[in-house]
């Protein structure tokens, strides 16, 4: 009797704690875990968060993760209350400082039981007022049972806002191994599912994920960075374990790209953007960290030579010098490697301010910046140059140039942040036109679609932020063109996806952009490669009565809390004279399905 009361009290307490975390998570995902009964951490993962179970489960957008509490301060409160069943398999577990720590399987089953009880609408004696449908709950397990259970999960079944039952999942993990003979047999998996769930008919669905960026190279060098381009392929009716996906399968390209790879064709433009960001930061803080110049001549010398050439041209001395001048401009701007001019062409219409930006990118001090602008304004005042500029520019230098057409220029104090702002403004103008030229020139967007990104109605810091978004989109398009040989028919919908995302969200180079494609489009990149993940779903039943068994193999550890100590084993090994990749395999089953009547 007392044990029953204690269990109901624990169920009520768990429900209230989970509900509190859930309500706070609706506003913003909590950064720190919550403590339950002094030994359990409750973490909430939401949309946009990298979930530790995403490698084998793709259910709700919000999920609880429960694990052993990490007590780093003071003594360990667990020592006094730890029961015999909470002894951990030390050979499986890393130290607490190495990452998340699992609970014993028995403790996990207790928590699953409390969660199931708390979500049962018939348990009115729990006094939980109006019952809320909580997100699914997953618990890290230490594999101390005979099945080597690494996760236990529970997912509410619902009809509208009413909870009708609970799906209970068990995930087991083995590996790493390069011996494919230990893998499950598909017919045996199907039979085991039929016996467990008393089913006569089962269906199968396959899934394979391949990394594509690993198979592509620039200048014979494999690309290695935080970037990742992979393809997810799904198909119905699996014939055998590790079956290659058919070309009729449905496929989705996943692109997560980090800007700034030195081997990227647009790396020079990335460096240009970095200087722009340096100026923006200096404008914000009042302190500018000038980069080291890579030019043989100083910025002042380059500007002085440029103005001298223009003055000579105005005086009629360099009538035939257009060709050399154009070559110099091309040399200075050096936007991209010549081998990809068809992808990202240099603009041939750089105006006076844009050409100055190209010269002044090598400025190495505030004093030099002031000297450059002093020289420029002096030339404009004395009418030594009569430069042309693009219409629509709102920079201070452009206004001074327009005033020079009428022989008068307002006085500008080249002190404080003014010179930095002037350089930032002409850099912004130039880079906006570079990106617009690419997207419109490649017929990937119209000026209307790009208006948000080039608008001058927001402050300079926000303008810089939006230019960063344009650059990230450019990197994605160029990478897909160079690495995957994508044509316009694929680049256009991808561009629209990126534009829509970046009109609504801040810059996020870890975001995964998705594009539905035909497997045949990229087959040559993966057909001779092993999948990173391969799995088969065996299902029976329909609707809320559907139950599923998933068998999955992966080349990287699918369960971080049980494989950290063995991660060194994930490598190539020689088997029967051939090199094969070691793989982990897991099985996820609906170990039970509870229906509330």
Secondary structure as GFF3:
##gff-version 3
##sequence-region A 1 597
A	DSSP	alpha_helix	2	27	.	.	.	ID=ss1
A	DSSP	beta_strand	34	36	.	.	.	ID=ss2
A	DSSP	beta_strand	40	45	.	.	.	ID=ss3
A	DSSP	beta_strand	63	68	.	.	.	ID=ss4
A	DSSP	alpha_helix	78	81	.	.	.	ID=ss5
A	DSSP	three_ten_helix	84	86	.	.	.	ID=ss6
A	DSSP	three_ten_helix	96	98	.	.	.	ID=ss7
A	DSSP	alpha_helix	105	118	.	.	.	ID=ss8
A	DSSP	three_ten_helix	124	126	.	.	.	ID=ss9
A	DSSP	beta_strand	136	140	.	.	.	ID=ss10
A	DSSP	beta_strand	149	159	.	.	.	ID=ss11
A	DSSP	beta_strand	162	177	.	.	.	ID=ss12
A	DSSP	three_ten_helix	180	182	.	.	.	ID=ss13
A	DSSP	alpha_helix	186	197	.	.	.	ID=ss14
A	DSSP	beta_strand	203	211	.	.	.	ID=ss15
A	DSSP	three_ten_helix	213	215	.	.	.	ID=ss16
A	DSSP	beta_strand	217	218	.	.	.	ID=ss17
A	DSSP	beta_strand	221	222	.	.	.	ID=ss18
A	DSSP	beta_strand	228	236	.	.	.	ID=ss19
A	DSSP	beta_strand	250	256	.	.	.	ID=ss20
A	DSSP	alpha_helix	267	285	.	.	.	ID=ss21
A	DSSP	alpha_helix	299	315	.	.	.	ID=ss22
A	DSSP	alpha_helix	322	333	.	.	.	ID=ss23
A	DSSP	three_ten_helix	338	340	.	.	.	ID=ss24
A	DSSP	alpha_helix	352	360	.	.	.	ID=ss25
A	DSSP	alpha_helix	366	381	.	.	.	ID=ss26
A	DSSP	alpha_helix	396	404	.	.	.	ID=ss27
A	DSSP	alpha_helix	418	441	.	.	.	ID=ss28
A	DSSP	alpha_helix	447	454	.	.	.	ID=ss29
A	DSSP	alpha_helix	460	484	.	.	.	ID=ss30
A	DSSP	alpha_helix	488	504	.	.	.	ID=ss31
A	DSSP	beta_strand	513	518	.	.	.	ID=ss32
A	DSSP	three_ten_helix	519	521	.	.	.	ID=ss33
A	DSSP	alpha_helix	523	526	.	.	.	ID=ss34
A	DSSP	beta_strand	533	540	.	.	.	ID=ss35
A	DSSP	three_ten_helix	543	545	.	.	.	ID=ss36
A	DSSP	beta_strand	547	554	.	.	.	ID=ss37
A	DSSP	alpha_helix	560	563	.	.	.	ID=ss38
A	DSSP	three_ten_helix	564	569	.	.	.	ID=ss39
A	DSSP	beta_strand	572	575	.	.	.	ID=ss40
A	DSSP	beta_strand	578	581	.	.	.	ID=ss41
A	DSSP	beta_strand	583	595	.	.	.	ID=ss42
###
